[in-house]
Each structure stands twice: as structure tokens, then as C-alpha cells.
């Protein structure tokens, strides 16, 4: 039997389901991410989270394209994860990432050490960069949820892709992670902790590397066996009630 395509139309019912879950998770994100930023803004205590050498990292505004491409991963999700079980698992993983990240933001209040870029440095990327900068708020650095979300998505998508596709997906995640530093929105520690947070939360909720999500698998998520055991009626050449229809 030919494998399911990587991308396919999931049907309106699944899109409605995915939209409602995404909306709920988006509200959860706004509450936690925005709330943590507001609480940190109420006091002046900050912890340094950067190395001095990081301040020599060049500013590359063109990497804003990869930074903002995270939202394309979000849009692709229901067209790749076409069962409620697997889409629900990804949303649960992201919700867990948000919760742990929010606690970390309050425990590690931080602020970017990079100086803001000059308008002349932004060039044609000014509008896109300014949008990204506004979305990031100010104080939520460790861990980078931007990196964590990218890793969660790629972890869920890659089992559905052929080997070349998997390599490209993980390259995409690496470029998103690199972009957070190259457009001076995060420090290296934020990237490392964001990546690890995604792997740990994915391991807890089931969205982890190597977890094969196949639409032909049983509800447990394990791959189908190549030669399933035959029933006694099959061995005897007779059809039992379970074989009818």
C-alpha cells in the first residue's frame, strides 16, 4: 500500500478541530507569555544570561525570514498531522512548553544585552524585523519558546517525511534557532535551553524524536506490525464473525 502523502487536505472537520485547539493554546500563550513579561517589568532585578563573546555576533537582518517562518510551521500542522490524536499531542506539548517556559521567565528575569539595531542596518527587512521585535515583548528570554516551538513541530512532522524531507525539516529548525541569535532576539543560552525544553516536554507528552506517528498505526501510536498474528478462523480457512463485512 502506498504511504500517505506528507501534505494533504485533512477535511473541514479536522481543520475546525485544529483551529479550536490552536485558538485555546494561543490564549494560553498570551496569558502566560504576556503575564510573565508584565510581572518582570514590575521590578528591576535582572540576571545576565549572555557571554561577553556573544556581543560580537553580527546582526543579520535577512535571517528575520527564517525567524518568522515559525508561523508557517504552525499553518502546515493540520495538513501534516491529520489525526486528532497526533495534533492533540503536539498542542499538549506546546502547552507544557509554555507552562515551563513561563515559570522559567519568572525565575530567570533577563534582558537582551545586544544594542538595538540602527534603522540603516535593517534595510528592506525593517518592517518584518519590527513586527518580530514587537511580538517578542521584552523580558522573556530563557528558554527561547521560539526555538522550542520549532523543535516540537519538526519532531512531530519528521516521521511523516521521507529521509530527505526529514533532513530539510531539521535544517529548518536549526535555521530558526540560529536566526534568534543572528537577529539579536535571543542569546545562546536561550537557544540551548529552548531546544532541550522541547525534547524533554516531547518525551513527556509523546511528541519526541523517533515516536512514529503513522495514520495506519493502532491508537497506541506504535508502528503496525509487518505480519499481524492470524486468528484461529484464518488459520483454519474459515471466516469467523469478526471477519464478516
Residue pairs with C-beta under 8 A, 6 or more apart in sequence:
1 216
4 82
4 160
4 215
4 216
6 80
6 160
6 161
6 162
6 165
7 76
7 79
7 80
8 79
8 82
9 79
10 18
10 78
10 79
10 82
14 78
14 82
14 84
14 87
15 78
17 84
17 87
18 77
18 78
18 87
19 78
21 87
21 88
21 91
22 74
22 77
22 91
24 91
25 91
25 94
25 95
25 98
28 95
28 98
29 98
32 98
32 99
32 101
32 102
33 98
33 101
33 102
33 105
33 137
33 140
33 145
34 137
35 102
36 102
36 105
36 106
36 139
36 140
37 105
37 137
37 138
37 139
37 140
39 106
40 105
40 106
40 109
40 138
40 139
40 140
41 138
41 139
43 109
45 109
46 109
46 110
46 111
47 108
47 109
47 110
48 110
48 113
49 108
49 110
49 141
49 142
49 187
49 189
49 190
50 113
50 187
50 188
50 189
51 187
51 188
54 113
54 181
54 187
54 188
55 113
55 114
57 181
57 182
57 184
58 182
59 114
59 117
59 121
59 182
59 183
59 184
60 182
60 183
61 117
61 121
61 122
61 123
61 125
61 126
61 129
61 183
62 125
63 175
63 178
63 179
63 182
63 183
64 125
64 128
64 129
64 132
64 179
64 183
65 125
65 128
65 179
66 172
66 175
66 176
66 178
66 179
67 132
67 146
67 176
67 179
67 180
67 183
67 185
68 128
68 131
68 132
69 172
69 175
69 176
70 146
70 149
70 150
70 153
70 176
73 149
73 150
73 153
73 154
73 157
73 172
74 149
74 153
76 153
76 157
77 87
77 90
77 153
77 156
77 157
78 87
80 156
80 157
80 160
81 87
81 90
81 156
81 157
81 160
81 213
82 215
83 213
83 215
85 219
85 221
86 156
86 213
86 221
89 156
89 205
89 206
89 207
89 213
90 152
90 153
90 156
90 207
92 205
92 207
93 152
93 156
93 198
93 201
93 202
93 204
93 205
93 206
93 207
94 149
94 152
96 201
96 204
96 205
97 145
97 148
97 149
97 152
97 197
97 198
97 201
98 145
100 197
100 201
101 140
101 143
101 145
101 148
101 194
101 197
104 142
104 143
104 193
105 139
105 140
105 141
105 142
108 141
108 142
109 139
110 139
110 141
110 142
111 138
111 139
111 141
112 141
112 184
112 185
112 186
112 187
113 187
114 184
117 129
117 184
119 126
122 129
122 130
129 183
132 183
132 185
133 185
136 146
136 185
141 186
141 187
141 190
142 187
142 189
142 190
142 193
143 190
143 193
143 194
143 196
143 197
144 177
144 180
144 186
144 190
144 191
144 193
144 194
145 194
146 176
146 180
146 185
146 186
146 194
147 176
147 177
147 180
147 186
147 190
147 191
147 194
147 195
147 198
148 194
148 195
148 197
148 198
148 201
149 198
150 172
150 173
150 176
150 177
150 198
151 173
151 177
151 194
151 195
151 198
151 199
151 202
152 198
152 201
152 202
152 207
153 173
154 169
154 170
154 172
154 173
155 198
155 199
155 202
155 207
155 208
155 209
155 211
156 207
156 213
157 169
158 165
158 166
158 169
158 170
158 209
159 166
159 210
159 211
159 212
159 213
159 214
160 213
161 168
161 169
177 191
177 194
177 195
180 186
180 190
180 191
181 187
181 188
181 191
186 194
199 208
199 209
201 207
202 208
202 209
202 211
206 221
211 221
212 221
212 222
212 223
213 221
214 223
214 224
216 224
217 223
217 224
218 224
231 240
231 242
231 243
232 240
233 239
233 240
233 242
233 243
234 243
